[in-house]
Amino acid sequence: MARLSSISLLGLLYYGNIVAATASSNYTDYLLSSGTVKLGEWQSAYDKASALVETLTTEEKLTIITGGSAGNFTALEMLDSSTNPYTYYYVTTWPAGLAMAMTWNQTGIHDQGQALGSEFRGKGINLAYAPTLQPLGRSAWGGRQGETYGPDSYLNGHMGGQFVKGMADAGVIPSAKHFILNEQETNRQGSTSGGGGMGGPPGSSNSSTTTATTSTLPYNSVADDKTFHETYLAPFYDAVKSGIGGAMCSMNRINGTYACENQVTLGKYLKAELGFPGIVHPDVGGQHNGIESANAGEDFGSSMYWSNSTLGVGLTNGSFTEARLNDMVIRNMMGFYRYSQDASYPAYVSPTADVDVRGDHPAVARARGAESIALLKNTNNALPLKSKRSVSIFGYHAAPRYLGPNTALSVNTGTASTMIGHMTQVGGSAMGSLAYETTPFQVFTNRAASDGFMLRWWLNDSVVTTTSGMSGAGTVLTETTIGVADNSDVCICFLNAWSGEGGDRSELTNADQDNLVNTVADNCNNTIVVINTTGPRLVDQWISHENVTGVLYAGPLGMESGNAIDDVLFGAVNPSGRLIHTIAKNESDYDPGTAISENETIDFTEGNYIDYKYFDKYNITPRYEFGYGLSYTSFAYGTNISIQADTAALQQEYATGQIAIGGKEDLWNIVANVTATVTNTGNITGADVPQLYVTFPDAADQPIRQLRGFQKVSVAPSATETVTFTLRRRDLSYWDVVAQNWAVAKGQYTFYLAASSRDMKASTTLTL
């Protein structure tokens, strides 16, 4: 196999920032025909695609790379998203990415990927724009956090990787997005962008609703080489290793060059360093030219840019090569052959066709939704709800929207930060295609009928204190917020925070909703708060109120949302969700440098210190930390944890393996196992999520602690279960910017068994 040239222009770097390569750079190292990448299980697909390409004319090749059919190859059908087959009838709308990540269940998200993949397959869709790995969540105010797997690159990569494996097992081509450094919606398309509300700490220039952006170009992301590799590129390692056959390049620029024509990020890093064998295709509006995008590494594009008058001319004047054109065509076919779509793949059907592919998936989606809900507060065992005779529910979020459920949900400048109605999905291209939607109002009504309690409701976020109905009659409801709360055994406030593709968040709280909670709690000594959100939603406006006895916190839960919430509220499901982002006490506690920016250039000066790593670095106490979540039972961790390590392998400083699918092969070698125990000390069965955090030697220049293992385990009362965290070489490596390689530092590693990023239970060390 050919090795990457150490002097290739693809590899040129400034010590800090990655360099945007030009179209004149040498890109031959990332051609599949170069032999740079050991293809392994993808070799047969390459052989089939290569054989077909040899039979095609230049015109036919241009047809394939612009989305057409040629030879005996039929154009791929492509569609969003990781929640559902977008816009289709008779499909399942699953919990959004944030919610699925909050399960911390790798088997569960694999199975979701496989079930969702079967629905794409049933509709005749070849390639799914899924999973969404980025935006990672650099900014607490980012609008698209609801559809991704969180700001920790390890958790993001593991959950996204398992989703990829599941979808691939269904025979559908997974295509990860958005590549790369695409961390806000505002100004992602320049002055023509939908923009969105600006987010920022109170008092900052970004704390109010945005005005028109002044830039005429998409924002330009600038990140140093170490940050790029250790935080933003890391999840894509998992996705490539797990089997993605596609990657969507983003709309933003990177170091001055559009992401879809950036030869360093697409050629050097994605295709050569990670060994990605598939198709790079642009986000909507992501392609801007012909020769430059083709030479940079984009493989699928518009005939407006790629035709005989552009690429065809390039073939004759030497600015484009036949080898690169063949590589583009082959990459368009790699996933098709890798996942045997040439053998009896279902025919494409239109979105409204009466083809029902759901099977038992709604029931599974309900279970995953319930599993994702995090219990944040539970004073005096207020939850689960039992033996209640009078129940009152509050908030727009308890009931359906005025229209729906399968309606377009666009996000742009001025869009409200809360949804008037039950929020079950994010906005934009990951919105749900809902055949129906269950809401808390619906399930509480059914429960009142079956269980015999008295149900009252206030389906509004506003507080009304003036009496407009009869009062003093004893049985007539006073038409005020207080009147609905009066004499209730339990009052439940339903809150949401909504956002999505097209706009960032203008606030992390909401004055109307928070006033509602405080008013209800002032008049009801057993007030429960249920939150569904698309990103961090602060709670300090009422969390310390003595009458707020319970808090449930979740992402968008999809079509079975109401049922999933009911399952946890009433104890059919013991909550086991864990936070995937930090909930601060104040907006100003988040890094102001990561606030949504209208600047043309966004400099990632915070480096690897985002979310809990930032809070740890500056010793900021969160309200609820990353990884946090309670249960209706209790758990105790063993005080002794053990580690078995392959010290001989770890003494080798740099990764030396051959480049294969997922990068250098030895990065994936198992080098250590950490073993611990967890005991259920309560009286009901529950699932816990023991977590492993690692502190690196100083030479590695890493955050104080970072997640390097997690395992979801169900434990019966009084039982003890053993958990084992498996560490790969890459989990104990850092990116050496001088050597341009992954390295293992010498010194002491400390391994912490933990219940969250701030709750360490036991530790052990390893010295190299």
C-alpha distance (Angstrom), angle and dihedral (degrees) to the residues before:
residue distance angle dihedral
M1 . . .
A2 3.79 . .
R3 3.77 116.5 .
L4 3.79 126.0 -137.2
S5 3.79 110.6 -93.0
S6 3.79 111.4 -113.5
I7 3.81 89.4 -142.2
S8 3.81 97.2 46.1
L9 3.79 111.3 132.9
L10 3.79 85.6 -130.2
G11 3.77 87.0 70.1
L12 3.80 98.6 48.9
L13 3.79 111.0 123.9
Y14 3.71 138.9 172.0
Y15 3.79 107.9 -132.4
G16 3.79 89.6 -106.6
N17 3.78 114.7 22.2
I18 3.78 129.2 41.5
V19 3.78 111.7 -113.4
A20 3.79 122.5 -121.6
A21 3.80 104.5 -126.1
T22 3.78 121.0 -142.7
A23 3.77 128.8 -131.0
S24 3.79 90.1 -97.8
S25 3.81 92.5 65.6
N26 3.77 122.0 112.8
Y27 3.80 107.8 -99.0
T28 3.80 101.1 167.1
D29 3.82 94.1 105.7
Y30 3.77 92.6 70.0
L31 3.81 96.3 49.7
L32 3.80 108.3 111.2
S33 3.80 88.4 -134.1
S34 3.82 90.3 62.0
G35 3.80 91.5 75.0
T36 3.80 90.8 -131.3
V37 3.80 91.4 129.3
K38 3.80 123.6 55.4
L39 3.80 100.2 -134.5
G40 3.79 100.2 -162.9
E41 3.82 109.3 169.7
W42 3.81 89.0 10.8
Q43 3.82 93.5 59.6
S44 3.80 95.1 91.0
A45 3.80 90.8 51.6
Y46 3.78 89.8 51.2
D47 3.79 92.0 49.9
K48 3.82 92.4 50.9
A49 3.79 93.4 46.1
S50 3.81 92.6 46.7
A51 3.77 91.7 51.1
L52 3.79 91.3 52.0
V53 3.81 93.5 46.8
E54 3.80 89.9 56.7
T55 3.83 88.8 63.7
L56 3.83 96.4 50.5
T57 3.77 130.6 95.5
T58 3.79 121.6 -133.2
E59 3.79 89.2 -104.5
E60 3.81 91.1 53.6
K61 3.79 91.5 48.4
L62 3.80 90.7 52.3
T63 3.79 88.7 49.6
I64 3.81 92.7 55.0
I65 3.80 96.1 48.3
T66 3.81 89.9 51.4
G67 3.79 94.7 52.5
G68 3.79 103.3 -88.9
S69 3.79 137.2 120.4
A70 3.80 124.0 -105.6
G71 3.77 137.7 164.7
N72 3.78 106.2 -7.2
F73 3.81 92.6 -34.4
T74 3.80 117.9 107.1
A75 3.79 118.2 -151.9
L76 3.79 115.5 -97.9
E77 3.79 118.7 -108.6
M78 3.82 108.4 -135.1
L79 3.80 129.9 -169.6
D80 3.82 145.5 159.9
S81 3.10 142.4 -85.4
S82 3.84 158.7 45.6
T83 3.82 89.9 -147.9
N84 3.81 101.1 52.0
P85 3.80 143.5 -33.4
Y86 3.80 93.9 -69.9
T87 3.85 116.6 -112.9
Y88 3.81 93.4 -2.9
Y89 3.80 126.0 134.6
Y90 3.81 122.5 -129.5
V91 3.80 96.9 24.8
T92 3.80 134.0 121.5
T93 3.79 120.2 -102.7
W94 3.79 104.6 -149.3
P95 3.79 128.5 -161.6
A96 3.80 109.3 -75.8
G97 3.81 122.1 -101.9
L98 3.80 94.3 -92.5
A99 3.79 90.4 54.7
M100 3.80 94.2 45.3
A101 3.81 90.0 50.8
M102 3.82 89.7 51.0
T103 3.81 88.7 64.4
W104 3.84 88.7 66.1
N105 3.81 82.6 -155.1
Q106 3.79 112.6 136.7
T107 3.79 94.0 -175.9
G108 3.79 90.5 48.6
I109 3.79 95.2 52.8
H110 3.81 91.1 45.3
D111 3.78 88.8 55.0
Q112 3.80 91.1 46.9
G113 3.80 89.6 52.8
Q114 3.79 90.9 50.0
A115 3.82 93.6 47.6
L116 3.79 92.3 46.2
G117 3.78 89.8 46.2
S118 3.79 90.2 54.6
E119 3.81 88.8 55.3
F120 3.82 92.1 51.2
R121 3.78 88.5 48.0
G122 3.79 91.8 48.5
K123 3.79 89.3 56.3
G124 3.80 92.3 48.8
I125 3.82 94.7 -110.1
N126 3.82 112.2 149.7
L127 3.79 102.5 -170.1
A128 3.80 129.3 32.0
Y129 3.79 122.4 -156.4
A130 3.78 89.8 -130.7
P131 2.95 150.5 161.5
T132 3.81 107.7 33.8
L133 3.81 103.8 -146.3
Q134 3.78 95.7 164.6
P135 2.98 146.1 78.8
L136 3.77 77.3 63.7
G137 3.80 94.1 -166.3
R138 3.79 105.0 -96.7
S139 3.80 89.3 153.6
A140 3.79 125.4 47.2
W141 3.82 86.6 -144.5
G142 3.82 95.5 55.1
G143 3.80 112.1 131.6
R144 3.80 99.7 -143.5
Q145 3.79 102.7 51.2
G146 3.79 89.1 107.5
E147 3.80 92.6 72.6
T148 3.81 99.1 43.5
Y149 3.80 135.4 73.6
G150 3.78 100.4 -111.3
P151 3.82 142.3 -88.3
D152 3.81 97.3 -74.6
S153 3.80 106.0 93.2
Y154 3.82 93.1 -153.1
L155 3.81 95.0 53.1
N156 3.80 91.0 39.3
G157 3.79 92.0 52.1
H158 3.79 95.9 45.7
M159 3.79 95.7 47.4
G160 3.80 92.8 41.6
G161 3.79 91.1 46.1
Q162 3.79 93.0 52.9
F163 3.80 90.2 48.7
V164 3.82 88.6 53.1
K165 3.80 91.6 51.4
G166 3.79 90.7 50.8
M167 3.78 95.0 49.8
A168 3.80 90.9 45.7
D169 3.81 89.6 51.3
A170 3.80 86.7 59.4
G171 3.81 89.7 55.2
V172 3.81 96.2 -110.5
I173 3.81 122.7 127.7
P174 3.82 110.4 -116.0
S175 3.80 115.2 -148.3
A176 3.81 116.8 -166.4
K177 3.79 122.7 -145.1
H178 3.01 154.3 -120.1
F179 3.81 107.5 16.0
I180 3.04 107.4 -144.8
L181 3.86 157.1 -4.2
N182 3.81 87.1 -21.1
E183 3.81 98.4 147.6
Q184 3.80 107.2 148.8
E185 3.79 139.5 32.9
T186 3.78 97.3 -144.0
N187 3.80 110.4 101.5
R188 3.79 93.6 -5.1
Q189 3.83 88.7 139.3
G190 3.79 97.8 31.1
S191 3.77 121.5 -116.0
T192 3.81 91.1 -17.8
S193 3.81 91.8 60.9
G194 3.78 122.2 118.7
G195 3.79 84.3 -124.7
G196 3.76 109.5 -170.9
G197 3.75 137.9 -153.4
M198 3.76 115.8 -38.2
G199 3.76 117.4 -119.8
G200 3.75 127.3 -154.4
P201 3.78 144.6 126.9
P202 3.78 116.2 -67.8
G203 3.78 109.0 -83.8
S204 3.78 94.4 25.3
S205 3.79 122.8 116.6
N206 3.79 88.8 -110.0
S207 3.79 100.2 53.9
S208 3.80 97.8 99.0
T209 3.78 136.8 58.6
T210 3.78 112.7 -65.2
T211 3.76 126.1 -105.6
A212 3.78 122.7 -151.4
T213 3.77 112.1 -53.7
T214 3.78 116.4 -113.3
S215 3.79 98.0 -147.8
T216 3.80 121.2 95.5
L217 3.82 93.4 -160.5
P218 3.81 131.9 59.7
Y219 3.76 112.3 -91.9
N220 3.77 117.2 -82.5
S221 3.82 116.5 -128.9
V222 3.78 116.9 -150.2
A223 3.81 119.2 -171.9
D224 3.77 131.2 162.3
D225 3.78 119.1 -112.1
K226 3.82 95.1 -107.3
T227 3.80 93.9 50.7
F228 3.79 91.2 44.6
H229 3.79 92.7 55.7
E230 3.79 102.7 35.8
T231 3.81 99.3 42.6
Y232 3.80 112.5 17.6
L233 3.80 105.8 27.5
A234 3.82 93.9 39.9
P235 3.85 98.3 81.2
F236 3.80 90.6 50.6
Y237 3.82 88.9 59.1
D238 3.81 87.1 62.8
A239 3.79 93.2 44.6
V240 3.81 93.8 50.7
K241 3.81 92.7 45.2
S242 3.81 90.1 48.8
G243 3.80 93.7 53.9
I244 3.79 116.9 -89.8
G245 3.78 111.7 168.3
G246 3.79 94.0 -171.4
A247 3.79 140.5 41.0
M248 3.79 126.0 -167.1
C249 3.80 114.2 -142.1
S250 3.78 113.4 -143.1
M251 3.81 135.1 -118.5
N252 3.81 98.1 -116.5
R253 3.78 128.4 87.4
I254 3.80 124.1 -112.8
N255 3.81 117.9 -149.0
G256 3.79 88.7 -19.5
T257 3.81 98.5 -47.5
Y258 3.79 126.6 99.6
A259 3.79 111.5 -103.3
C260 3.81 91.3 -123.8
E261 3.78 92.7 55.3
N262 3.78 99.5 36.5
Q263 3.78 106.0 119.4
V264 3.79 94.5 -169.7
T265 3.80 96.1 55.6
L266 3.82 96.3 37.1
G267 3.78 101.2 32.7
K268 3.77 107.6 28.7
Y269 3.78 101.1 31.0
L270 3.80 109.0 26.4
K271 3.79 100.9 32.9
A272 3.79 104.0 26.8
E273 3.81 106.3 27.2
L274 3.82 96.3 35.8
G275 3.80 94.7 33.0
F276 3.80 93.1 -130.3
P277 3.83 107.7 -178.8
G278 3.79 101.4 -173.3
I279 3.77 145.3 77.8
V280 3.81 125.6 -59.1
H281 3.80 110.3 -151.5
P282 3.80 128.6 176.1
D283 3.76 130.6 -111.1
V284 3.79 112.1 -117.8
G285 3.79 106.4 -64.8
G286 3.79 91.8 6.1
Q287 3.80 95.9 119.0
H288 3.80 116.0 77.5
N289 3.79 107.3 166.6
G290 3.77 146.2 8.6
I291 3.80 119.8 -118.4
E292 3.80 95.1 27.8
S293 3.82 95.5 53.5
A294 3.80 92.4 45.3
N295 3.79 93.9 49.1
A296 3.79 91.8 44.8
G297 3.78 94.5 58.4
E298 3.81 109.4 -88.4
D299 3.81 108.1 138.1
F300 3.79 104.5 -178.2
G301 3.76 124.4 43.8
S302 3.77 151.2 131.8
S303 3.79 125.6 -52.4
M304 3.80 85.4 -136.2
Y305 3.81 86.5 73.4
W306 3.81 102.0 24.4
S307 3.78 117.0 55.7
N308 3.79 141.6 109.7
S309 3.79 88.8 -77.5
T310 3.81 91.9 58.3
L311 3.81 115.1 21.4
G312 3.79 91.2 20.8
V313 3.79 90.6 56.1
G314 3.80 89.1 44.4
L315 3.79 89.3 59.0
T316 3.78 90.3 57.0
N317 3.81 99.1 43.3
G318 3.80 96.7 42.5
S319 3.81 98.4 -113.7
F320 3.82 89.3 112.2
T321 3.80 130.9 31.1
E322 3.77 137.8 -141.0
A323 3.82 88.8 -129.5
R324 3.79 91.4 59.5
L325 3.82 92.7 45.3
N326 3.80 90.2 51.7
D327 3.80 89.8 48.4
M328 3.80 90.3 53.5
V329 3.79 92.3 51.3
I330 3.80 92.7 46.1
R331 3.79 91.5 50.6
N332 3.81 89.8 52.2
M333 3.80 87.2 58.7
M334 3.81 101.9 38.8
G335 3.79 98.1 89.6
F336 3.80 91.7 40.8
Y337 3.78 91.4 59.6
R338 3.81 96.7 33.1
Y339 3.79 90.8 60.3
S340 3.82 95.0 40.1
Q341 3.77 94.9 -115.3
D342 3.79 88.4 150.3
A343 3.82 87.7 72.0
S344 3.83 114.5 76.1
Y345 3.80 98.4 -44.9
P346 3.83 112.3 178.6
A347 3.78 116.6 -98.3
Y348 3.78 119.5 -104.4
V349 3.81 115.1 -96.7
S350 3.79 128.1 -165.1
P351 3.82 120.7 -103.8
T352 3.80 94.8 -105.6
A353 3.82 97.2 42.6
D354 3.80 114.8 126.3
V355 3.80 94.6 -112.3
D356 3.81 109.9 131.4
V357 3.82 111.5 -159.4
R358 3.82 99.5 166.0
G359 3.80 103.2 99.3
D360 3.82 108.2 164.5
H361 3.81 92.9 -26.0
P362 3.84 96.6 113.2
A363 3.80 89.5 61.1
V364 3.81 90.6 49.0
A365 3.81 90.8 47.1
R366 3.81 88.6 52.9
A367 3.79 90.8 52.5
R368 3.82 92.8 48.1
G369 3.79 90.2 47.7
A370 3.80 93.0 52.3
E371 3.80 90.4 45.5
S372 3.80 90.8 54.7
I373 3.81 96.7 56.8
A374 3.80 114.3 107.2
L375 3.79 120.9 -146.8
L376 3.81 105.5 -143.0
K377 3.81 102.1 171.4
N378 3.80 133.2 15.8
T379 3.81 113.8 168.1
N380 3.81 115.7 -167.4
N381 3.82 90.6 -10.1
A382 3.79 92.4 -67.8
L383 3.80 86.4 163.8
P384 2.94 137.4 94.2
L385 3.80 95.5 46.5
K386 3.80 113.5 -119.3
S387 3.82 137.7 168.9
K388 3.79 95.4 1.4
R389 3.80 118.7 162.5
S390 3.81 100.0 179.6
V391 3.82 121.6 36.7
S392 3.81 127.4 177.5
I393 3.79 125.3 -170.5
F394 3.81 127.3 -162.3
G395 3.80 140.1 -167.6
Y396 3.79 141.5 50.3
H397 3.79 87.0 -96.3
A398 3.81 92.0 68.8
A399 3.80 94.1 68.1
P400 3.82 138.1 45.0
R401 3.78 124.7 -82.6
Y402 3.78 115.3 -100.0
L403 3.80 89.6 -103.6
G404 3.74 133.4 30.3
P405 2.78 154.1 -24.5
N406 3.82 99.1 -137.2
T407 3.80 99.7 43.0
A408 3.79 132.4 130.3
L409 3.79 114.3 -92.4
S410 3.78 108.5 -161.5
V411 3.79 122.6 -179.8
N412 3.80 122.5 -155.1
T413 3.77 143.5 130.5
G414 3.78 110.6 -32.1
T415 3.79 96.5 13.8
A416 3.80 110.6 147.9
S417 3.80 115.9 -100.4
T418 3.79 91.4 -136.0
M419 3.77 130.0 48.1
I420 3.79 118.8 -122.4
G421 3.75 94.6 -135.0
H422 3.78 136.4 23.1
M423 3.82 109.6 -34.2
T424 3.80 110.6 -145.0
Q425 3.80 102.3 152.4
V426 3.78 145.3 28.1
G427 3.78 124.0 -104.2
G428 3.79 128.5 -103.9
S429 3.79 128.7 20.5
A430 3.81 93.6 -8.0
M431 3.80 95.1 53.3
G432 3.77 117.8 129.4
S433 3.77 124.8 -98.3
L434 3.78 94.3 -143.3
A435 3.77 124.0 -163.2
Y436 3.79 86.9 -177.8
E437 3.78 139.2 -18.1
T438 3.79 130.6 -141.0
T439 3.81 116.3 -146.0
P440 3.82 134.4 -168.9
F441 3.82 90.4 -112.7
Q442 3.78 89.7 56.7
V443 3.79 96.4 48.3
F444 3.81 94.0 42.0
T445 3.80 89.5 52.6
N446 3.80 89.9 51.6
R447 3.81 91.0 47.3
A448 3.80 92.7 49.3
A449 3.78 88.8 54.1
S450 3.81 94.4 47.5
D451 3.82 101.4 34.1
G452 3.78 98.0 38.7
F453 3.81 100.9 -127.0
M454 3.81 125.4 140.3
L455 3.82 111.7 -105.7
R456 3.79 124.8 -159.5
W457 3.76 128.2 174.0
W458 3.80 143.3 -161.4
L459 3.80 105.1 -170.9
N460 3.78 97.0 -170.0
D461 3.81 137.4 84.1
S462 3.80 92.7 -141.3
V463 3.79 122.7 91.9
V464 3.81 117.9 -129.0
T465 3.79 118.3 -171.2
T466 3.80 101.6 167.6
T467 3.79 113.4 95.8
S468 3.78 111.7 -119.7
G469 3.79 98.7 164.9
M470 3.78 134.8 54.0
S471 3.77 116.3 -62.6
G472 3.74 135.5 -169.8
A473 3.78 93.3 31.6
G474 3.78 91.3 112.7
T475 3.78 98.1 -133.4
V476 3.81 103.4 41.3
L477 3.79 115.9 96.6
T478 3.77 114.7 -117.8
E479 3.80 105.6 -129.3
T480 3.78 96.8 -127.9
T481 3.77 134.2 96.7
I482 3.77 89.1 -110.3
G483 3.78 91.1 48.0
V484 3.80 91.5 57.4
A485 3.81 90.6 48.8
D486 3.79 94.3 47.3
N487 3.83 116.6 113.1
S488 3.83 93.3 -1.8
D489 3.79 121.7 149.5
V490 3.79 88.5 -150.3
C491 3.80 134.4 7.2
I492 3.80 119.4 -159.6
C493 3.81 121.5 -162.1
F494 3.80 116.6 -160.9
L495 3.82 115.6 -154.6
N496 3.79 133.5 176.0
A497 3.79 140.1 -174.0
W498 3.79 114.8 -157.4
S499 3.81 136.2 -165.6
G500 3.78 140.9 128.3
E501 3.77 147.0 157.3
G502 3.78 111.5 -11.3
G503 3.79 102.0 33.8
D504 3.78 143.8 44.4
R505 3.78 126.6 -134.7
S506 3.80 122.3 -85.2
E507 3.80 95.5 -163.8
L508 3.79 142.3 15.1
T509 3.80 92.5 -151.7
N510 3.79 133.9 37.2
A511 3.80 123.1 -137.5
D512 3.81 96.3 -151.5
Q513 3.79 94.4 48.7
D514 3.80 93.9 44.1
N515 3.80 91.4 49.0
L516 3.80 88.4 50.3
V517 3.81 91.7 54.6
N518 3.79 93.4 47.6
T519 3.80 92.9 47.1
V520 3.78 92.8 49.2
A521 3.82 92.1 44.9
D522 3.81 90.8 50.2
N523 3.80 87.6 59.8
C524 3.80 103.7 31.0
N525 3.80 121.0 54.2
N526 3.79 93.7 -157.3
T527 3.80 106.8 52.0
I528 3.79 120.2 164.6
V529 3.82 121.8 -166.5
V530 3.82 122.5 -153.8
I531 3.82 117.1 -168.5
N532 3.79 129.4 -171.0
T533 3.77 112.9 -175.8
T534 3.80 145.0 167.2
G535 3.82 93.6 -140.6
P536 3.80 141.8 -10.4
R537 3.82 110.4 -21.5
L538 3.80 115.2 -170.1
V539 3.81 120.7 -134.7
D540 3.81 105.8 -178.3
Q541 3.79 92.6 105.4
W542 3.83 87.8 77.8
I543 3.82 111.0 -2.1
S544 3.82 93.8 105.8
H545 3.80 94.3 49.5
E546 3.80 105.7 123.7
N547 3.81 91.5 -135.1
V548 3.81 94.8 53.3
T549 3.78 95.1 93.4
G550 3.80 102.8 166.5
V551 3.80 140.5 23.8
L552 3.80 128.9 -168.7
Y553 3.81 117.4 -170.2
A554 3.79 127.3 -169.3
G555 3.77 147.1 148.2
P556 3.82 124.6 -113.7
L557 3.81 105.0 -51.4
G558 3.80 103.1 -161.3
M559 3.78 129.8 -136.4
E560 3.82 95.3 -24.4
S561 3.80 93.8 49.4
G562 3.79 98.2 122.4
N563 3.78 92.7 48.3
A564 3.81 92.6 46.7
I565 3.81 91.5 52.2
D566 3.80 90.6 46.6
D567 3.82 90.8 51.7
V568 3.81 90.9 58.8
L569 3.80 98.2 37.5
F570 3.79 92.8 54.5
G571 3.81 97.5 36.4
A572 3.79 103.1 -109.8
V573 3.82 84.1 124.4
N574 3.79 124.4 35.7
P575 3.84 105.2 -136.1
S576 3.79 115.2 -112.1
G577 3.81 104.4 160.4
R578 3.79 118.8 128.9
L579 3.80 129.4 -158.2
I580 3.79 117.6 -100.1
H581 3.80 93.2 -168.8
T582 3.78 134.9 40.5
I583 3.81 118.5 -101.1
A584 3.79 105.7 -147.2
K585 3.79 126.9 -154.0
N586 3.81 91.1 -127.1
E587 3.80 134.9 14.9
S588 3.80 87.8 -120.7
D589 3.82 89.2 63.3
Y590 3.80 90.2 72.5
D591 3.79 116.7 84.8
P592 3.83 105.9 -83.7
G593 3.79 88.0 -153.6
T594 3.80 89.1 69.0
A595 3.80 95.5 52.8
I596 3.79 114.2 126.2
S597 3.78 107.7 -84.3
E598 3.78 136.4 -152.6
N599 3.80 90.2 -161.3
E600 3.76 116.6 118.7
T601 3.81 90.6 -128.9
I602 3.79 121.4 46.3
D603 3.79 111.6 -162.9
F604 3.80 115.0 -158.0
T605 3.80 91.9 -145.2
E606 3.81 91.7 154.3
G607 3.80 88.6 72.8
N608 3.79 113.5 -169.1
Y609 3.80 93.1 -15.1
I610 3.78 103.8 103.7
D611 3.80 128.9 136.3
Y612 3.83 113.0 -17.4
K613 3.80 92.0 3.2
Y614 3.80 89.1 60.8
F615 3.82 92.1 46.9
D616 3.81 89.9 49.9
K617 3.80 94.2 47.2
Y618 3.79 93.4 53.4
N619 3.81 95.8 33.7
I620 3.81 93.5 -120.9
T621 3.79 113.8 165.2
P622 3.80 111.1 -132.6
R623 3.77 125.4 -152.3
Y624 3.80 90.2 -128.0
E625 3.77 120.8 3.9
F626 3.79 133.4 -141.3
G627 3.81 110.5 -77.4
Y628 3.83 94.3 22.2
G629 3.79 124.5 141.3
L630 3.80 138.9 134.3
S631 3.80 132.7 -139.5
Y632 3.80 138.9 -149.9
T633 3.79 85.3 -113.9
S634 3.83 130.1 42.2
F635 3.78 134.7 -116.4
A636 3.79 136.5 -154.8
Y637 3.80 125.4 -161.2
G638 3.76 125.4 -143.0
T639 3.78 112.8 -106.9
N640 3.79 93.4 -137.3
I641 3.78 122.0 68.3
S642 3.77 124.1 177.2
I643 3.78 133.2 -151.1
Q644 3.77 129.5 -157.2
A645 3.79 112.1 -168.5
D646 3.79 137.3 -179.0
T647 3.79 93.0 -129.2
A648 3.77 92.8 176.1
A649 3.81 91.0 60.2
L650 3.80 91.2 44.4
Q651 3.80 92.1 52.4
Q652 3.80 86.5 67.4
E653 3.78 101.1 92.0
Y654 3.81 102.3 -155.8
A655 3.78 134.7 39.2
T656 3.79 107.7 -105.8
G657 3.78 103.9 172.7
Q658 3.77 125.2 124.8
I659 3.81 115.9 -91.0
A660 3.79 108.2 -100.7
I661 3.79 136.6 152.7
G662 3.81 101.9 -43.8
G663 3.79 97.9 21.2
K664 3.77 132.0 -79.5
E665 3.78 108.1 5.8
D666 3.79 97.5 -130.7
L667 3.81 91.1 58.9
W668 3.80 86.2 76.3
N669 3.81 96.2 49.5
I670 3.81 114.7 118.4
V671 3.80 106.8 -115.5
A672 3.82 103.1 167.4
N673 3.79 144.9 13.0
V674 3.79 124.0 -154.9
T675 3.80 117.1 -160.3
A676 3.80 128.3 -162.8
T677 3.80 141.1 153.5
V678 3.80 135.5 -123.9
T679 3.81 125.9 -165.0
N680 3.80 129.0 -160.7
T681 3.80 103.9 -132.3
G682 3.81 94.4 178.3
N683 3.77 133.1 78.0
I684 3.81 103.6 -106.3
T685 3.79 133.1 59.2
G686 3.78 114.6 -97.7
A687 3.77 142.3 166.9
D688 3.78 120.2 -119.6
V689 3.80 132.1 -170.4
P690 3.81 111.7 -142.0
Q691 3.80 109.3 -165.5
L692 3.80 132.9 -156.8
Y693 3.81 120.9 -145.2
V694 3.79 125.4 -174.5
T695 3.79 133.0 -154.4
F696 3.81 111.8 -155.9
P697 3.82 128.0 -149.4
D698 3.80 113.4 -87.3
A699 3.79 91.3 -108.4
A700 3.82 90.0 69.1
D701 3.83 91.8 59.9
Q702 3.80 94.8 -141.3
P703 3.82 136.2 153.5
I704 3.80 116.1 -81.0
R705 3.79 92.1 -98.2
Q706 3.77 132.8 -7.1
L707 3.76 136.2 -173.5
R708 3.77 114.3 -96.2
G709 3.79 103.4 159.5
F710 3.79 143.9 16.0
Q711 3.76 135.9 171.7
K712 3.78 131.2 -173.3
V713 3.77 111.6 -141.8
S714 3.81 132.8 176.6
V715 3.79 113.1 -138.9
A716 3.80 127.3 -168.8
P717 3.84 120.1 -139.1
S718 3.82 111.7 -71.7
A719 3.81 90.5 1.5
T720 3.80 125.7 126.1
E721 3.79 123.4 -145.6
T722 3.79 128.8 -165.7
V723 3.78 118.1 -133.5
T724 3.78 125.6 -164.3
F725 3.79 124.2 -160.5
T726 3.79 112.8 -155.9
L727 3.78 116.1 -151.2
R728 3.77 123.6 -157.7
R729 3.78 122.9 -156.2
R730 3.80 90.4 -105.1
D731 3.84 90.0 56.7
L732 3.80 89.8 64.2
S733 3.80 96.3 38.5
Y734 3.78 132.7 95.9
W735 3.80 128.5 -160.2
D736 3.81 111.8 -100.4
V737 3.81 103.8 -151.4
V738 3.80 92.8 -164.3
A739 3.79 97.6 48.2
Q740 3.82 91.0 35.8
N741 3.77 89.9 -137.0
W742 3.78 142.8 99.7
A743 3.79 110.4 -92.6
V744 3.80 138.6 -172.9
A745 3.80 111.7 -135.5
K746 3.78 123.3 -137.3
G747 3.78 117.1 -121.2
Q748 3.80 138.6 57.7
Y749 3.80 124.4 -23.9
T750 3.81 117.3 -165.6
F751 3.80 118.7 -156.1
Y752 3.80 118.9 -158.9
L753 3.78 126.6 -162.0
A754 3.80 103.4 -148.7
A755 3.78 146.5 171.3
S756 3.82 90.8 -147.0
S757 3.80 140.1 -12.9
R758 3.83 89.3 -77.6
D759 3.81 101.7 34.2
M760 3.81 109.0 76.8
K761 3.80 114.8 -178.3
A762 3.81 105.0 177.3
S763 3.78 139.6 -10.5
T764 3.76 145.0 -160.6
T765 3.79 134.4 -176.1
L766 3.78 139.8 -134.7
T767 3.79 122.4 -163.6
L768 3.79 122.3 -158.3
